[in-house]
Amino acid sequence: MNQARKIIHIDMDAFYASVEQRDEPRYRGKPLVVGGSPSRRGAVAAASYEARQFGIHSAMPSRTAYQKCPHLIFAKPRFEVYRAISEQIRDIFRRYTDLVEPLALDEAYLDVTENKPGIASATLIAREIQQCIQVETQLTASAGVSINKFLAKIASAMNKPNGLFLIAPQQAEPFIEQLAIERFYGVGQVTAAKMHHLGIFTGADLKQWSEAALVEQFGKVGRFYYKIARGQDDRPVQPNRISKSIGAENSYDPDLSDRAAILTALEEVAETLHRRLESKQASGRTLTLKVKYADYQQITRSKTLTAAIDQLEVILSVAEDLLTLTDVDHQPVRLLGLSLSNLEGESLEAPEYVQLSLALELG
């Protein structure tokens, strides 16, 4: 019998906002967001739990957030501080395992099937990690524990903030069956709406569909939906993740409405992308242009070439061609971005940044 894996997903609680409340006593207990001010057309990068009670969430326009809560506090992001704390937290993870896969500054997967202290219970390890984070950073984290990444990710969101939730092997399928489809990691709002239209509201509903039928409705990702409906996820925790794309983007305030200004801005983004390609010794075959208009509508245009590119002049030439496929001559531009995918290169790895016989062993 193969040994099931013991996977932990750690997710910091309202990370950026919690750091600001930790460091500034007058922010504590008050609705706060990290992000641009409403007068400058900013957006919410993170919201404290007090702000979330007003329906405020990340990616919401700051002006909308202010309308929902006129006494909302706006704090400017301090990414250098967040990165330093994130590395401090990852050092805690590495006391237990080297199999750490960061997803962002505030969350990571850990495979503790075999771990440095030799602790049998993944739940005990998760609890120790939470305690270390709280003592050493004065911040809280939520943890999910299960037999794979998909279940651990869902579990970490069940008891936020400062929660710990276990989905044991024998609980996996019953738990998934009762779960609302909106809570499935990997099912976004658009897909959830389509599933509702098809009569899929829970994991049990999803489980009734064959793999072939799901592929027919959703394409290749239908195979993923078929597996997760059964609590299956074979993806390993990868401490060195291969970069899928390299990109750069800039936002503008005020919006850009003059074509000459847009072309100048696009050149600046291309130069930044070129520097990042050089640092990675990488090139790519697919260039994607991202444009966000003043009304927050976002579009992308891509072109795949027969050979990989890394020269600034070529990147800019293709980017300008893609720009002609947009509506920038008629709509003001809030953001421009460029990314290269289908990568080739020497430095694309990004370091850091078992059926159990008894469920009790996992718990």
JOWOPE-V650323 format. One record per residue. PSI is psi in degrees with one decimal (999 if undefined). OMEGA is omega in whole degrees, 0 to 359 (none if undefined). D_CENTER is the distance of its C-alpha to the mean C-alpha in whole Angstrom. Layout:
PSI	OMEGA	D_CENTER
PSI	OMEGA	D_CENTER
This chain:
127.7	180	34
143.8	179	31
130.7	177	29
149.0	177	26
156.8	175	23
105.4	186	22
135.7	176	18
136.0	169	16
120.7	178	13
129.9	181	13
115.1	179	11
145.8	184	13
114.0	179	14
56.5	196	13
-62.2	184	13
-45.4	181	14
-38.3	180	17
-35.8	176	18
-44.0	180	19
-39.7	179	21
-32.8	176	23
-43.8	188	23
-15.5	181	25
99.8	185	27
-33.0	183	29
-10.7	178	30
-15.3	189	26
135.5	178	26
7.4	183	26
153.0	177	26
122.9	186	23
142.3	171	21
149.6	171	18
124.7	181	17
-175.6	182	17
153.5	181	20
155.7	181	23
-27.2	181	24
-17.4	182	27
21.0	177	25
41.0	179	23
-176.0	178	20
157.7	181	17
120.6	175	15
-32.6	179	12
149.8	181	13
136.8	175	16
163.7	180	18
-30.3	177	19
-36.8	179	22
-34.3	182	21
-24.2	178	19
-18.2	178	22
7.5	180	23
17.8	181	20
138.4	181	18
168.0	181	14
150.4	181	12
-3.4	176	12
138.4	174	16
137.0	182	19
-34.6	180	20
-40.7	178	24
-42.4	179	23
-41.8	180	21
-37.8	178	25
-35.5	180	27
-28.0	183	25
90.7	184	26
-19.8	178	29
21.1	179	29
138.9	177	25
132.7	177	25
123.9	178	23
136.5	178	22
141.5	179	21
146.1	175	18
77.1	190	19
-29.8	177	16
-39.1	178	19
-45.3	182	19
-40.4	180	16
-40.5	180	15
-43.0	179	19
-39.5	179	18
-42.1	179	15
-35.4	176	17
-41.1	179	20
-39.2	179	17
-32.3	175	17
-35.8	176	21
-45.0	179	21
-42.2	186	19
-9.3	172	21
-22.3	185	24
-34.4	182	23
150.5	173	22
-8.8	179	21
77.0	181	19
124.6	178	16
98.5	177	12
136.5	174	10
-27.3	180	6
-176.4	179	6
-26.0	190	9
9.0	179	9
154.6	181	8
154.8	169	10
145.4	173	12
133.5	172	16
111.0	182	19
24.1	177	22
-48.2	168	24
129.0	186	26
159.6	188	26
-42.0	178	28
-11.4	182	29
32.8	180	30
128.6	184	29
-31.5	186	30
118.8	176	27
-33.8	178	24
-39.4	178	24
-40.8	177	26
-46.1	180	24
-41.9	181	21
-40.6	178	23
-42.0	180	25
-43.7	178	21
-43.4	181	21
-40.9	178	24
-43.0	179	24
-43.9	183	21
-42.1	181	23
-42.2	189	26
-20.7	181	25
-8.9	185	22
30.6	177	23
160.1	180	20
153.7	178	19
151.3	172	16
150.3	185	16
141.5	173	16
138.5	183	16
129.1	176	19
-163.7	186	20
-5.3	176	21
172.9	186	18
-41.5	182	14
-49.1	182	14
-39.0	180	16
-39.0	179	15
-45.3	178	11
-41.2	183	14
-36.7	184	16
-21.0	181	14
-4.1	188	14
-34.7	186	17
37.3	180	19
149.8	352	17
165.2	176	18
35.6	183	19
165.3	176	20
126.4	184	20
132.6	181	20
132.2	168	22
100.1	183	22
162.8	184	25
-45.9	183	26
-11.7	180	29
-12.7	192	26
-57.1	184	24
-45.5	177	25
-37.2	180	27
-46.6	180	24
-39.0	183	22
-36.0	183	25
-5.4	186	25
133.2	176	21
140.6	186	21
-27.7	179	19
-21.7	183	16
-0.6	178	15
122.8	175	14
127.5	183	11
-7.5	176	11
106.1	181	13
-177.3	184	12
-42.3	182	15
-45.1	179	17
-40.0	179	17
-40.3	178	18
-40.9	178	21
-40.7	178	22
-40.8	177	22
-42.1	179	24
-30.6	180	27
2.3	179	27
18.7	180	28
109.7	182	25
-22.0	182	24
171.5	175	23
-35.7	179	23
-40.3	177	26
-44.4	181	27
-35.4	183	24
-19.9	181	26
-15.3	184	29
140.9	177	28
160.6	178	29
-41.6	181	27
-41.3	180	29
-38.2	179	28
-38.1	176	25
-37.8	179	25
-38.7	182	27
-35.6	191	25
2.3	182	22
-156.2	185	22
-30.9	181	21
-15.6	176	18
-30.6	178	21
-37.2	177	21
-44.0	179	18
-37.4	179	19
-41.9	182	22
-45.0	184	21
-23.5	174	19
-20.8	179	22
10.7	178	24
23.0	184	21
132.4	177	21
108.9	184	18
2.7	183	20
129.6	178	17
158.3	169	17
121.7	187	16
105.5	179	16
-24.0	176	16
103.7	183	17
137.0	179	14
129.7	178	16
128.8	177	14
-23.4	178	14
160.4	175	15
130.2	186	16
176.4	176	16
149.1	177	17
157.0	176	17
144.7	172	19
157.9	190	20
136.6	176	23
108.3	9	25
167.0	178	28
153.6	178	27
127.9	179	28
-11.2	179	31
129.9	185	33
-37.6	179	33
-40.9	178	34
-37.5	179	32
-42.8	179	29
-38.8	177	30
-43.3	178	30
-40.2	180	27
-38.2	178	26
-39.0	178	28
-41.3	178	26
-41.8	179	23
-39.0	179	24
-40.8	178	26
-45.1	177	22
-42.8	181	21
-42.1	179	24
-39.7	181	24
-35.7	176	21
-42.4	180	22
-41.9	182	25
-28.0	179	24
-4.8	185	22
48.3	187	25
160.8	172	23
167.8	182	24
160.7	183	23
-20.4	183	25
116.9	177	22
130.2	180	22
129.1	175	20
130.8	175	20
131.6	177	18
129.0	172	20
124.7	181	20
173.5	183	23
-27.2	180	24
12.5	179	24
2.5	172	20
134.7	182	20
133.9	179	18
157.1	174	20
149.1	175	19
133.0	186	22
154.7	174	22
129.0	178	25
127.2	184	26
163.7	182	29
-23.2	179	31
152.1	180	30
144.5	181	27
150.1	172	28
-1.6	180	27
137.1	183	30
-43.0	183	29
-40.2	181	32
-42.9	179	31
-46.6	183	27
-38.2	180	28
-45.7	180	31
-39.2	180	29
-40.0	179	26
-36.0	175	29
-42.7	180	30
-33.2	181	27
-31.4	180	27
-15.2	179	31
6.9	180	29
-176.5	183	27
31.1	186	29
-18.1	177	29
-13.6	184	32
-11.9	180	32
135.3	175	29
150.5	185	28
128.5	179	25
-31.0	185	22
142.6	172	20
138.5	178	20
150.0	175	18
139.9	175	19
148.6	175	17
132.8	175	19
-171.4	192	18
57.4	191	21
152.8	170	21
145.3	178	24
174.6	186	25
-23.9	191	25
48.9	185	22
-7.8	176	19
142.1	184	18
79.0	181	16
134.0	182	17
-98.2	205	15
999	none	14
104.9	174	28
119.3	181	29
141.0	179	30
-28.2	178	34
130.0	178	33
-26.7	182	30
-29.0	181	31
-36.3	177	30
-39.8	184	26
999	none	27
